[in-house]
Amino acid sequence: MGDTQNEALVVNVVEDDDSASTADSGIGNAIPRNPSDAWQLLKAVASREADHLQAIASGKSQDYSSTQLPPSGTISEPRGSINGIHAGISSYRLVREGYLTPDLIQILVRRYAEHYHPYLPLVPRKYFDPAQLDLFAVNDKHLLTAVLTIASKDQIDQPNVHICCSRYMHDLISGIAAGHDCEVEAVEALLLLAEWEPQGLRNRIEAVGRGEEDRSAWMHVGIALRTGYFLGLDRTAFRQESAEEAKIDGRKRLAWANCYVSDRLISVRIGKAFWSRGPGPMTGLSSQDFPSLQPFSPGDEDYAKIMQATLDLTQLYSNVHDVLYSGMRTSGQMMLMGDYVKYVDDFRMAIARWNTTWGSLECSPHIKITLQMSYEYLCLYTNAFVFQAAISQAIANKPKSDAHPLRDHLRSVFSNVGAMPDARFIWASVAAAKAYLTLLSTHIDPSRCLRYMPLRYYLYSIYSAVFLYKARSFGVMTDMEERQVRQLVGQAMEVLRRASVSAQDPGSRYARLLELLWLKTPKGSSHVQHHMQSPAASDTQLSSTGSVRVDAQGYMQYSPANDFSWLDLEAVGEYVSGDQMPGSGISLLAPMVGYDAPPSFMPQAQGMQWQQQNSGMNWPIDGSGNLFF
């Protein structure tokens, strides 16, 4: 009987998705090609042997005490146990040092599962079972901490919870970047952070959004990709011949596929080259290659199909970015030569086919709206390139003998869009931007859905509104259309504010950015005049006619001289509010020394110190390279 139990135990340990994820089957079945492969192979062998001995020891102990097998899923001890005895959640740092209680952690995990998990289902579903909290804490501390950090970011009644989680997460990220030992769960944690970018991870928050979240996401995705490459996750991009290998690699394949998606989408947002140049998940993978996302019972969400739709759309994003936005020189030549038309037409057809295939996908409304919004933004991103090309051509074709200012020349050219060769693309770009803002304003509940959506859906709306602002400045819109757009932008600002729980939230901060950009300026306001004049005065590339002014109706009037890109939120922030806001930042990541908690959140040891190094880390990333329009 004991031998039978031991065999069953070993089988169950191998089948457990978390245990399987720590063994690199791709390396184990191949000859090591470098020292790193050899090290990973030895590590995997040692891990499997430890699990094997642990399962046998556990089986023998149970054989003496009972003749019944324990329920499946409760028989394997987590890594780090000693002689079958482990501390579980009590060994987790935030619990061990008195910052959180197990009950509070369980509440936050449940909150994450309900509100955030559906948008990026990376966390293994077994961890949402309260009985698995010990396993979660010991095996996947990076992932658990990311879950807690994200789930606590909106808990304004207990702000210290988010601060503590953020500091521990910051320490863990620093460890990953420093080369500390980690597994696939660390990659998953970084990807989750890149999607939501909790405010507690930044040492300074500006009153007006300037694209700081894009910068942070760019770095988190980059570290995730580096870590994934080191762990060999890229080898799961190809379908395995063995069904057992495919099952073992399921979690790794899902993590690597999301690395690819995150890399492409953040690169599109900030106009940078892709981090990942190795094999991506576009090697014929389908929803069947993600078994952990398959519905377990009728009525469950089919996340596997949603993932396939996302991968297909991401491939289109990747192609558009690679071909049209590949670099200033190549793209500039394409704009002036006019040979971009065939590419844009092909992309538009491919995007339309995607919409035909996946537009009728049956899923929860709050998930389907994210696919629709991603589709509309891709339409904007594709057609906006032609708008920039038309601007470049108009500037290049301006006769040297023409004494009119560049501003007047451009407005004259775009005042009759219908007569331009690229009229259909220009109109399509404006229509896509308006369609995105319409979806945001009329189809999403701000407090029940938008508040929990990944940050990119917030930022897509800001990009769309900035694009419409620049399109208006070129005279593309009629007076009636401009009034409609102003109303639409105002509705979007209201939705963003309602989705926020505090002034520090991205919704409030970026609504303020749009307010400064779009709304009517107060009469005689010296403060607004300062913000209006400072960017123009500091921009050495502007001509004497490229200044900021107020039109007859009292609205800020932008001079169409390519002062800032619609994709460069940092430049937009400088334009509307200047660069002299030293006192507007809100410090959330000061060193946690001698932490004084309120009575409801009292650490076990008084006067403890949070051991954190270099908390004021500043990422020197320039988000304005290779951007247009």
C-alpha positions as CSV (number, residue, x, y, z in Angstrom):
1,M,0.0,0.0,0.0
2,G,2.9,2.4,0.9
3,D,4.5,1.8,-2.5
4,T,1.3,2.6,-4.3
5,Q,0.9,5.8,-2.4
6,N,4.5,6.8,-3.1
7,E,4.0,6.3,-6.9
8,A,0.8,8.3,-6.8
9,L,2.5,11.0,-4.9
10,V,5.3,11.3,-7.4
11,V,2.9,11.4,-10.3
12,N,0.9,14.1,-8.7
13,V,3.9,16.2,-8.0
14,V,5.0,16.0,-11.6
15,E,1.5,17.0,-12.8
16,D,1.3,20.0,-10.6
17,D,1.5,23.0,-12.8
18,D,3.7,25.0,-10.5
19,S,6.2,22.2,-9.9
20,A,6.4,21.5,-13.5
21,S,7.1,25.1,-14.3
22,T,10.4,25.0,-12.4
23,A,11.8,22.2,-14.4
24,D,13.2,23.3,-17.8
25,S,12.2,20.4,-20.0
26,G,13.6,22.2,-23.0
27,I,17.1,22.0,-21.5
28,G,16.6,18.6,-19.9
29,N,16.0,16.9,-23.3
30,A,18.9,18.7,-25.1
31,I,22.7,18.9,-24.9
32,P,23.8,22.0,-23.1
33,R,25.1,24.5,-25.5
34,N,26.8,26.9,-23.0
35,P,27.6,27.2,-19.3
36,S,24.2,28.8,-18.6
37,D,22.4,25.8,-20.1
38,A,24.5,23.4,-18.0
39,W,23.8,25.4,-14.9
40,Q,20.0,25.4,-15.6
41,L,20.2,21.6,-16.3
42,L,21.9,20.9,-13.0
43,K,19.4,23.2,-11.2
44,A,16.4,21.4,-12.7
45,V,17.8,18.0,-11.8
46,A,18.4,19.0,-8.2
47,S,14.9,20.5,-8.0
48,R,13.3,17.4,-9.3
49,E,15.3,15.2,-7.0
50,A,14.3,17.3,-4.0
51,D,10.7,17.2,-4.9
52,H,10.9,13.4,-5.4
53,L,12.5,12.7,-2.0
54,Q,10.0,15.1,-0.4
55,A,7.1,13.4,-1.9
56,I,8.3,10.0,-0.8
57,A,9.0,11.2,2.7
58,S,5.5,12.7,2.9
59,G,4.0,9.5,1.5
60,K,5.7,7.3,4.1
61,S,4.5,9.6,6.9
62,Q,1.0,9.3,5.7
63,D,1.2,5.6,5.2
64,Y,1.8,5.1,8.9
65,S,-1.0,7.4,9.9
66,S,-3.7,6.6,7.5
67,T,-4.7,4.1,4.8
68,Q,-6.4,6.8,2.7
69,L,-4.7,8.9,0.1
70,P,-4.9,12.6,0.8
71,P,-6.9,14.8,-1.7
72,S,-5.1,15.7,-4.9
73,G,-3.3,19.1,-4.7
74,T,-2.5,18.9,-1.0
75,I,0.3,16.4,-1.0
76,S,3.3,18.2,-2.2
77,E,5.2,20.5,0.2
78,P,6.4,23.8,-1.2
79,R,10.0,24.5,-2.0
80,G,12.0,25.6,1.0
81,S,10.5,23.1,3.4
82,I,12.7,21.2,5.9
83,N,11.9,17.6,6.6
84,G,8.4,18.1,5.4
85,I,7.8,21.0,7.8
86,H,7.4,24.5,6.4
87,A,6.3,27.9,7.7
88,G,4.1,28.7,4.7
89,I,2.5,32.2,4.8
90,S,4.1,33.0,8.1
91,S,7.5,32.9,6.5
92,Y,6.5,35.5,3.9
93,R,8.4,38.7,4.7
94,L,5.4,41.0,5.0
95,V,3.8,38.7,7.5
96,R,7.0,37.7,9.3
97,E,7.8,41.3,10.0
98,G,4.3,42.3,11.0
99,Y,3.3,44.5,8.1
100,L,0.4,42.3,6.9
101,T,-1.7,39.5,8.3
102,P,-2.6,36.3,6.5
103,D,-6.3,37.3,6.5
104,L,-5.6,40.6,4.9
105,I,-3.4,38.9,2.3
106,Q,-6.2,36.5,1.5
107,I,-8.6,39.4,1.1
108,L,-6.3,41.1,-1.4
109,V,-5.7,37.9,-3.4
110,R,-9.5,37.5,-3.6
111,R,-9.8,41.2,-4.7
112,Y,-7.2,40.7,-7.4
113,A,-8.9,37.5,-8.7
114,E,-12.2,39.3,-9.0
115,H,-11.2,42.6,-10.5
116,Y,-7.7,42.3,-12.2
117,H,-7.1,38.7,-13.1
118,P,-9.6,38.6,-16.0
119,Y,-7.6,41.2,-18.0
120,L,-4.3,39.3,-17.7
121,P,-4.8,35.7,-16.5
122,L,-1.2,34.9,-15.6
123,V,-1.6,33.8,-12.0
124,P,-2.3,30.0,-11.8
125,R,-5.9,29.5,-10.8
126,K,-5.1,27.2,-8.0
127,Y,-3.6,30.1,-6.0
128,F,-7.0,31.7,-5.7
129,D,-8.0,28.8,-3.4
130,P,-7.5,30.0,0.2
131,A,-6.0,26.6,1.0
132,Q,-3.1,27.2,-1.3
133,L,-2.0,30.5,0.3
134,D,1.0,28.8,2.0
135,L,2.1,27.3,-1.3
136,F,1.7,30.6,-3.1
137,A,3.8,32.5,-0.5
138,V,6.7,30.0,-0.4
139,N,6.8,29.0,-4.1
140,D,6.0,32.3,-5.8
141,K,6.8,35.2,-3.6
142,H,7.5,37.6,-6.6
143,L,4.1,36.8,-8.1
144,L,2.3,37.1,-4.8
145,T,3.8,40.4,-4.0
146,A,2.9,41.8,-7.4
147,V,-0.7,40.6,-6.8
148,L,-0.8,42.3,-3.4
149,T,0.8,45.5,-4.8
150,I,-1.8,45.8,-7.6
151,A,-4.8,44.8,-5.5
152,S,-3.9,47.3,-2.8
153,K,-3.3,50.3,-5.0
154,D,-6.9,51.5,-4.8
155,Q,-7.3,50.9,-1.0
156,I,-7.3,54.5,0.1
157,D,-8.7,53.6,3.5
158,Q,-5.5,51.6,4.2
159,P,-2.7,53.4,2.3
160,N,0.0,51.8,4.3
161,V,-0.8,48.4,2.9
162,H,0.0,49.6,-0.6
163,I,3.2,51.4,0.6
164,C,4.5,48.3,2.3
165,C,3.7,46.0,-0.6
166,S,5.3,48.4,-3.0
167,R,8.5,48.7,-1.0
168,Y,8.9,44.9,-0.8
169,M,8.1,44.7,-4.5
170,H,10.7,47.3,-5.2
171,D,13.3,45.2,-3.3
172,L,12.3,42.1,-5.2
173,I,12.6,43.8,-8.6
174,S,16.1,45.1,-7.6
175,G,17.0,41.5,-6.7
176,I,15.9,40.3,-10.1
177,A,17.9,43.0,-11.9
178,A,20.9,42.1,-9.8
179,G,20.8,38.5,-10.9
180,H,19.2,36.9,-7.9
181,D,17.8,33.4,-8.4
182,C,14.2,33.4,-9.7
183,E,11.8,31.3,-11.7
184,V,9.1,31.9,-14.2
185,E,6.9,33.5,-11.5
186,A,9.3,36.5,-11.4
187,V,8.7,37.1,-15.1
188,E,4.9,36.9,-14.5
189,A,5.2,39.4,-11.7
190,L,7.0,41.9,-13.8
191,L,4.5,41.6,-16.6
192,L,1.6,42.3,-14.2
193,L,3.4,45.3,-12.8
194,A,4.0,46.6,-16.4
195,E,0.3,46.4,-17.1
196,W,-0.9,48.4,-14.0
197,E,2.2,50.2,-12.8
198,P,1.1,50.8,-9.2
199,Q,1.8,54.3,-8.0
200,G,3.6,53.1,-5.0
201,L,6.6,51.9,-7.1
202,R,7.5,55.4,-8.1
203,N,9.3,57.8,-5.9
204,R,7.5,60.9,-7.3
205,I,4.1,61.5,-8.8
206,E,3.5,64.7,-10.8
207,A,0.1,66.4,-10.6
208,V,-0.2,66.2,-14.4
209,G,0.5,63.0,-16.2
210,R,3.6,63.0,-18.3
211,G,4.0,59.4,-19.5
212,E,5.9,58.2,-16.4
213,E,4.0,55.0,-16.4
214,D,5.1,54.2,-19.9
215,R,8.7,54.7,-18.8
216,S,8.3,52.3,-15.9
217,A,6.5,49.7,-18.0
218,W,9.2,49.9,-20.6
219,M,11.8,49.0,-17.9
220,H,9.7,46.3,-16.3
221,V,9.0,44.6,-19.6
222,G,12.7,44.8,-20.5
223,I,13.7,43.1,-17.2
224,A,11.0,40.4,-17.7
225,L,12.4,39.7,-21.2
226,R,15.9,39.4,-20.0
227,T,14.9,37.1,-17.2
228,G,12.8,35.0,-19.6
229,Y,15.6,34.6,-22.0
230,F,17.9,33.5,-19.2
231,L,15.3,30.9,-18.0
232,G,14.9,29.6,-21.5
233,L,11.3,30.6,-21.9
234,D,11.8,31.6,-25.5
235,R,12.2,27.9,-26.4
236,T,8.6,27.4,-25.6
237,A,7.6,29.5,-28.6
238,F,7.7,26.4,-30.7
239,R,5.1,23.6,-30.3
240,Q,6.5,20.5,-28.6
241,E,6.1,17.1,-30.2
242,S,5.3,15.3,-26.9
243,A,2.0,16.0,-25.2
244,E,3.7,15.7,-21.8
245,E,6.3,18.3,-22.8
246,A,3.6,20.6,-23.9
247,K,1.8,20.2,-20.6
248,I,5.0,20.8,-18.6
249,D,5.8,23.9,-20.7
250,G,2.3,25.4,-20.5
251,R,3.0,28.0,-17.8
252,K,6.3,29.0,-19.4
253,R,4.7,29.3,-22.9
254,L,2.0,31.5,-21.5
255,A,4.5,33.7,-19.7
256,W,6.7,34.1,-22.9
257,A,3.7,34.8,-25.1
258,N,2.7,37.6,-22.7
259,C,6.3,38.9,-22.8
260,Y,6.0,39.2,-26.5
261,V,2.7,41.0,-26.3
262,S,3.8,43.4,-23.6
263,D,7.1,44.1,-25.5
264,R,5.3,45.0,-28.7
265,L,2.6,47.1,-27.1
266,I,4.8,49.2,-24.9
267,S,7.2,49.8,-27.8
268,V,4.2,51.0,-29.9
269,R,3.2,53.3,-27.1
270,I,6.5,55.1,-26.7
271,G,7.9,54.7,-30.3
272,K,10.9,52.6,-29.4
273,A,12.4,49.5,-31.0
274,F,11.4,46.1,-29.7
275,W,13.3,44.5,-26.9
276,S,12.6,41.0,-28.1
277,R,14.3,39.9,-31.3
278,G,14.2,36.1,-30.7
279,P,11.5,33.6,-31.5
280,G,8.1,34.9,-30.6
281,P,4.8,33.0,-30.1
282,M,3.8,33.5,-33.7
283,T,4.9,30.0,-34.8
284,G,1.4,28.6,-35.3
285,L,0.3,28.6,-31.7
286,S,-3.4,28.7,-31.0
287,S,-5.8,28.6,-28.1
288,Q,-5.1,24.9,-27.7
289,D,-1.5,25.7,-26.7
290,F,-2.6,27.4,-23.5
291,P,-4.3,24.7,-21.5
292,S,-4.3,26.7,-18.3
293,L,-6.6,29.2,-20.0
294,Q,-9.1,26.7,-21.1
295,P,-12.5,26.8,-19.4
296,F,-12.8,24.2,-16.7
297,S,-16.6,24.0,-16.7
298,P,-19.5,25.3,-18.8
299,G,-19.9,29.0,-18.3
300,D,-16.2,29.7,-17.6
301,E,-14.5,32.4,-19.5
302,D,-12.5,31.0,-22.5
303,Y,-9.3,32.9,-21.8
304,A,-7.5,30.8,-24.4
305,K,-9.5,32.2,-27.3
306,I,-9.1,35.7,-25.9
307,M,-5.3,35.1,-25.8
308,Q,-5.3,33.9,-29.4
309,A,-7.2,37.0,-30.5
310,T,-4.8,39.2,-28.5
311,L,-1.8,37.5,-30.2
312,D,-3.2,38.0,-33.6
313,L,-3.9,41.6,-33.0
314,T,-0.4,42.1,-31.5
315,Q,1.1,40.6,-34.6
316,L,-0.6,43.4,-36.6
317,Y,0.7,46.0,-34.1
318,S,4.2,44.6,-34.5
319,N,4.0,44.7,-38.3
320,V,2.7,48.2,-38.5
321,H,5.4,49.4,-36.1
322,D,8.2,47.6,-37.8
323,V,7.3,48.7,-41.3
324,L,6.0,52.3,-40.8
325,Y,7.6,53.5,-37.6
326,S,10.9,51.7,-37.9
327,G,13.1,54.8,-37.8
328,M,13.3,58.5,-38.6
329,R,15.3,58.0,-41.8
330,T,13.4,55.1,-43.3
331,S,10.0,56.5,-42.4
332,G,10.9,60.0,-43.5
333,Q,12.0,58.7,-46.9
334,M,8.8,56.7,-47.2
335,M,6.7,59.7,-46.4
336,L,8.3,61.9,-49.1
337,M,8.3,59.2,-51.7
338,G,4.7,58.2,-51.1
339,D,5.3,54.4,-51.3
340,Y,3.7,53.9,-47.9
341,V,0.2,53.7,-49.4
342,K,0.5,50.1,-50.4
343,Y,1.6,49.1,-46.9
344,V,-1.1,51.1,-45.2
345,D,-3.8,49.6,-47.5
346,D,-2.6,46.1,-46.8
347,F,-2.5,46.7,-43.1
348,R,-6.0,48.2,-43.2
349,M,-7.3,45.0,-44.9
350,A,-5.5,42.8,-42.4
351,I,-7.0,44.8,-39.5
352,A,-10.5,44.5,-41.0
353,R,-10.0,40.7,-41.4
354,W,-9.1,40.5,-37.7
355,N,-12.2,42.4,-36.8
356,T,-14.3,40.0,-39.0
357,T,-12.8,37.0,-37.3
358,W,-12.7,38.1,-33.7
359,G,-15.2,40.9,-33.5
360,S,-18.0,38.5,-32.7
361,L,-16.0,36.6,-30.1
362,E,-18.3,35.6,-27.2
363,C,-16.8,36.7,-23.9
364,S,-17.7,39.0,-20.9
365,P,-18.5,42.5,-21.9
366,H,-15.7,44.1,-19.9
367,I,-13.2,41.8,-21.7
368,K,-14.7,42.3,-25.2
369,I,-14.6,46.1,-24.9
370,T,-10.8,45.9,-24.4
371,L,-10.4,44.0,-27.7
372,Q,-12.6,46.6,-29.4
373,M,-10.5,49.4,-27.9
374,S,-7.3,47.8,-29.0
375,Y,-8.7,47.4,-32.5
376,E,-9.7,51.1,-32.7
377,Y,-6.3,52.3,-31.5
378,L,-4.6,50.1,-34.0
379,C,-6.7,51.8,-36.7
380,L,-5.6,55.1,-35.4
381,Y,-1.9,54.1,-35.2
382,T,-1.9,52.9,-38.7
383,N,-3.7,55.8,-40.4
384,A,-2.0,58.5,-38.3
385,F,1.3,57.7,-40.2
386,V,-0.3,58.9,-43.4
387,F,-1.4,62.1,-41.6
388,Q,2.2,62.8,-40.7
389,A,3.3,62.0,-44.2
390,A,0.9,64.6,-45.6
391,I,2.3,67.1,-43.2
392,S,5.9,66.3,-44.3
393,Q,4.9,66.6,-47.9
394,A,3.2,69.9,-47.4
395,I,6.3,71.3,-45.6
396,A,8.6,70.0,-48.3
397,N,6.4,71.4,-51.1
398,K,6.2,74.9,-49.7
399,P,7.7,77.2,-52.3
400,K,10.7,79.2,-51.0
401,S,9.1,82.3,-52.5
402,D,6.0,81.8,-50.4
403,A,6.3,84.5,-47.7
404,H,3.4,83.2,-45.6
405,P,4.2,81.7,-42.3
406,L,4.5,77.9,-42.1
407,R,1.5,77.8,-39.8
408,D,-0.8,79.5,-42.4
409,H,0.6,77.4,-45.2
410,L,-0.2,74.1,-43.4
411,R,-3.7,75.3,-42.4
412,S,-4.3,76.3,-46.0
413,V,-3.3,72.8,-47.2
414,F,-5.4,70.9,-44.7
415,S,-8.4,73.2,-45.0
416,N,-9.5,71.1,-48.0
417,V,-8.7,67.6,-47.0
418,G,-11.1,66.2,-49.6
419,A,-8.9,67.3,-52.4
420,M,-5.8,65.6,-50.9
421,P,-4.5,62.2,-52.3
422,D,-4.5,60.7,-48.8
423,A,-7.9,62.1,-47.7
424,R,-9.3,58.6,-46.8
425,F,-6.5,57.9,-44.5
426,I,-6.7,61.3,-42.8
427,W,-10.4,61.0,-42.2
428,A,-9.9,57.4,-41.0
429,S,-7.4,58.4,-38.4
430,V,-9.7,61.1,-37.0
431,A,-12.6,58.7,-37.0
432,A,-10.6,56.0,-35.2
433,A,-9.6,58.5,-32.5
434,K,-13.2,59.6,-32.0
435,A,-14.4,56.0,-32.0
436,Y,-11.9,55.1,-29.2
437,L,-13.0,58.0,-27.0
438,T,-16.7,57.1,-27.7
439,L,-16.1,53.6,-26.5
440,L,-14.4,54.9,-23.3
441,S,-17.1,57.4,-22.6
442,T,-20.2,55.4,-23.4
443,H,-19.5,51.7,-23.1
444,I,-17.4,51.4,-19.9
445,D,-18.5,51.7,-16.3
446,P,-15.7,53.9,-14.7
447,S,-15.9,52.6,-11.2
448,R,-16.7,48.9,-11.9
449,C,-14.6,48.3,-15.0
450,L,-12.2,51.0,-16.1
451,R,-10.7,51.4,-12.7
452,Y,-9.3,47.9,-12.9
453,M,-8.3,47.8,-16.5
454,P,-4.7,47.7,-17.5
455,L,-3.1,51.2,-17.8
456,R,-2.7,51.1,-21.6
457,Y,-6.5,51.6,-22.1
458,Y,-6.2,54.8,-20.1
459,L,-3.2,56.0,-22.1
460,Y,-4.7,55.1,-25.5
461,S,-7.5,57.5,-24.7
462,I,-4.9,60.2,-23.9
463,Y,-3.1,59.6,-27.2
464,S,-6.4,59.7,-29.1
465,A,-7.3,63.0,-27.5
466,V,-3.9,64.5,-28.2
467,F,-4.1,63.3,-31.8
468,L,-7.5,65.0,-32.2
469,Y,-6.1,68.2,-30.7
470,K,-3.3,68.3,-33.2
471,A,-5.6,67.4,-36.1
472,R,-7.8,70.3,-35.0
473,S,-4.8,72.6,-35.1
474,F,-4.2,71.9,-38.7
475,G,-7.8,72.9,-39.6
476,V,-8.9,69.4,-40.6
477,M,-12.2,69.7,-38.6
478,T,-15.2,71.9,-39.4
479,D,-16.5,74.1,-36.6
480,M,-19.3,71.7,-35.8
481,E,-17.0,68.7,-35.7
482,E,-14.6,70.6,-33.5
483,R,-17.4,71.3,-31.0
484,Q,-18.4,67.6,-31.0
485,V,-14.8,66.6,-30.4
486,R,-14.5,69.0,-27.5
487,Q,-17.6,67.6,-26.0
488,L,-16.3,64.0,-26.5
489,V,-13.0,64.9,-24.9
490,G,-14.8,66.4,-22.0
491,Q,-16.8,63.3,-21.5
492,A,-13.6,61.2,-21.6
493,M,-12.1,63.4,-18.9
494,E,-15.1,62.9,-16.7
495,V,-14.9,59.2,-17.1
496,L,-11.2,59.1,-16.2
497,R,-11.9,61.1,-13.1
498,R,-14.7,58.9,-12.0
499,A,-12.4,55.8,-12.5
500,S,-9.9,57.3,-10.0
501,V,-10.0,57.0,-6.2
502,S,-7.6,59.8,-5.6
503,A,-5.8,62.7,-7.3
504,Q,-2.7,60.5,-7.6
505,D,-4.4,57.9,-9.8
506,P,-3.5,58.0,-13.5
507,G,-7.1,58.8,-14.5
508,S,-7.1,62.0,-12.5
509,R,-3.6,63.0,-13.5
510,Y,-4.2,62.5,-17.3
511,A,-7.6,64.1,-17.2
512,R,-5.8,67.1,-15.9
513,L,-3.4,66.9,-18.8
514,L,-6.3,66.9,-21.3
515,E,-8.0,69.8,-19.3
516,L,-4.9,72.0,-19.7
517,L,-4.6,71.0,-23.4
518,W,-8.2,71.4,-24.5
519,L,-10.3,73.5,-22.2
520,K,-10.9,77.2,-22.3
521,T,-8.3,79.4,-20.6
522,P,-9.5,81.7,-17.8
523,K,-9.4,85.3,-18.7
524,G,-6.4,87.1,-17.3
525,S,-5.0,84.0,-15.7
526,S,-1.3,84.6,-15.2
527,H,-0.8,81.0,-14.2
528,V,-2.2,79.7,-17.4
529,Q,-0.2,82.2,-19.4
530,H,2.9,80.9,-17.7
531,H,2.2,77.4,-18.7
532,M,1.3,78.4,-22.2
533,Q,4.3,80.5,-22.9
534,S,7.0,78.4,-21.2
535,P,7.1,75.5,-23.7
536,A,7.1,77.8,-26.7
537,A,9.8,80.0,-25.3
538,S,12.0,77.0,-24.4
539,D,11.7,75.2,-27.7
540,T,14.6,76.3,-29.8
541,Q,13.3,74.5,-32.9
542,L,10.2,76.7,-33.2
543,S,10.2,79.4,-35.8
544,S,9.1,82.9,-34.9
545,T,5.7,82.0,-36.1
546,G,5.4,78.8,-34.2
547,S,4.1,80.2,-30.9
548,V,1.3,79.3,-28.7
549,R,-1.7,81.7,-28.7
550,V,-5.3,82.1,-27.7
551,D,-7.9,82.1,-30.4
552,A,-10.9,84.4,-30.7
553,Q,-13.0,82.1,-28.6
554,G,-10.4,82.0,-25.8
555,Y,-9.1,78.5,-26.4
556,M,-5.5,77.5,-26.5
557,Q,-4.4,77.5,-30.2
558,Y,-1.5,75.2,-31.1
559,S,0.8,76.2,-33.9
560,P,1.1,73.2,-36.4
561,A,4.9,73.1,-36.4
562,N,5.5,69.6,-35.0
563,D,6.2,71.0,-31.5
564,F,5.5,67.7,-29.9
565,S,4.5,64.2,-31.0
566,W,1.0,62.9,-30.2
567,L,2.8,59.8,-28.9
568,D,5.2,61.8,-26.6
569,L,3.2,62.4,-23.4
570,E,6.3,63.9,-21.7
571,A,6.5,66.6,-24.3
572,V,2.8,67.2,-24.1
573,G,3.1,67.6,-20.4
574,E,5.9,70.1,-20.8
575,Y,3.8,72.0,-23.4
576,V,0.8,72.5,-21.2
577,S,2.4,73.1,-17.9
578,G,6.0,74.0,-18.4
579,D,8.9,72.2,-16.7
580,Q,9.0,74.2,-13.5
581,M,6.9,72.2,-11.1
582,P,9.4,71.1,-8.4
583,G,6.8,71.2,-5.7
584,S,4.1,69.3,-7.4
585,G,5.5,65.8,-6.9
586,I,4.1,63.5,-4.2
587,S,6.7,61.2,-2.7
588,L,5.4,57.7,-2.1
589,L,8.7,55.8,-2.0
590,A,10.7,57.4,0.7
591,P,13.0,55.1,2.7
592,M,10.8,53.2,5.2
593,V,12.9,53.7,8.3
594,G,11.2,53.6,11.7
595,Y,7.8,53.0,10.1
596,D,5.0,54.3,12.2
597,A,1.8,52.4,11.5
598,P,-1.7,53.3,12.5
599,P,-3.3,51.2,15.3
600,S,-5.2,49.0,12.7
601,F,-1.9,48.2,11.0
602,M,0.7,47.7,13.7
603,P,3.9,45.8,13.0
604,Q,4.8,43.1,15.6
605,A,8.2,44.7,16.3
606,Q,8.2,48.4,17.1
607,G,10.9,50.6,15.6
608,M,11.7,48.1,12.8
609,Q,13.6,49.3,9.7
610,W,12.8,48.4,6.2
611,Q,16.1,47.4,4.6
612,Q,15.8,49.0,1.2
613,Q,18.7,50.4,-0.9
614,N,18.5,53.1,-3.5
615,S,14.8,53.8,-3.2
616,G,15.1,57.0,-5.2
617,M,16.0,55.1,-8.4
618,N,15.6,57.1,-11.6
619,W,15.4,55.5,-15.0
620,P,17.0,57.7,-17.6
621,I,14.7,56.7,-20.5
622,D,14.0,59.1,-23.3
623,G,10.5,58.5,-24.6
624,S,10.7,61.0,-27.5
625,G,12.9,59.1,-30.0
626,N,11.6,58.2,-33.4
627,L,8.2,59.8,-32.9
628,F,6.1,61.6,-35.5
629,F,3.3,64.2,-35.9
